[in-house]
């Protein structure tokens, strides 16, 4: 039913330019989603479908944190004041619609902005549209959130860290001030941010290895063992002999993703320090630099026992997704 419903929906994506449009900067707090929807619908089954998608649990975070913080307003309340909000979801449920349609538009009233409009003839079809397209909707909004963070990072660049990454790997990365290169090796860099708040640690690991066999290099168990090997070697705990490792009792979540147009495998799980009591969530990406015949491993982890972790994780993801290969090189692209 999900597949049938997906293909029954018309999907429209507004054309995007690589240059910043001449529009006002988007507004709204990090992780906030403006839902434009009739209140009676929002309080009923259709609203439940919206909440099931956008208030779903952030993966691999032990305490409950929703994917988005919802702010709902009536359609007639959607005036110019709200048009610049970064993330807008519009639900139009009416018997006047003969079929369900989806419109996904970029930068309609502000930049960067994602506007998704779902039209459906009744609640039942609307619910099926939400269920069938949940991942697509959340991915679009999170991508826009990443763009916001990358833009902010580019306004306060860490030139030294960027130079090290460029010299060592040949890549560009939007590393902001606040991070520093804690460890570097021939094919490894640890970008570290610490000291901004008590009990807050954020890190991004960049590593390259020889690319041998996709069946092995992208296998879930290989990805897990590879990460443990890197963190054992480079990420020590505060006590002698302690080191970071993947939480052994929890199976990581893996999925294939579009990483800036290239194929990658994303892994999410929890990490802990062997011989200590530190731990937290991490996200890991494996992709191929085909021009150099090497794997690229990008990993972000956060330690914030006193704080919510969703927004910190998304800051790390934005830093990771800011990585750019040299233009013109032949990369493994996502199939159209």
C-alpha positions, 0 to 999 in steps of 0.5 A: 500500500505504501508503494502504491500510495507513493506513486499516486502522489504528484511530487513537485520540486521547485528549481533551486539555484546554487547561488543565494536568492535575493530573499530575506533570511529565514526565521524560526528556531533550530528544529522548529516546524510551522504547521499550517493546518485547520485546528479541527484537523490538527486535533484529529486523526490527520493531526495525529499523522502529522505528529507521528512523522514530525514528532517521532523520536530522534534516533539513537538518543536515550531520552525522548527528543522529537524530530521537530518542535511543532507550531500550528496555526490556522490557514487564515493566520498564515500572514506575511509575518509567518512566510519567512519561517524556515520550515513550513508544512501546509496541510490542505484537506478538502473534498474539493481535491480529486486526488492527493498531491505533494508540492515541495518548494525551496526558498519560496519566501525566504532563504534557506527555506523548505515548504511542503504542501500536501493536498488530500480529499480526506483524512484517510488519504492524507494519513496514507500520504504522510506514512508513505512519505515520512522519510522524504519529508523529514529529509528535506527539512533536515537538509534545509536545517543543515544549509542554515548551519553551513551558512553560519559556519562559513561566516566564522571560518576556522582558516587553519583547520580548513587548510589542514583538511585541504592539504591532507585530503584535498577536500574543502570543509566549512569548519567554524571557529570553536573547533580545533584539530585535536589529532592528525595523522597521515590519513586522519583528522579529529576536529574537536569542540570543547569548553563552550559549556560544562560537560559538552564535547563535540567531535568530527572524525575524518579518515581515508582508507584504500577502497577495495570491495564495495560488498565488504567496505559498505557492509554493516559489520565492516563499518562498525569494526572500522569505526571501533578501530579508528576510535580505539587508536585515536580517541582516548578517554580521560583515564589511562588505557580508556578509549571510545568504542561503539556501545556493544549491546545496541545494534546500529541503524544503517541506511543508504543516503544521498550525500551531496549527490553521492552514494553513502551509507549512514550508521547511527548508534551510541558510543561509550568510553571503555573504562569510563562512564562517558557516552552519547550518540554518533552518526557515521558516513562511508562514501567513496572518493573514486578519483583517488580510489579511497574510502572516506569515513566521516563521523560525528559524536556528541557528549552532552549528558545535561543537554538535549542532543538533537540540535548538537547532532544536526550541527555535526551533520551539517559540518560533515555534509559541508565536505566538498570534493574537488570540482571535476573529479569522477565520484560515485554518484547516486543513480537518478 
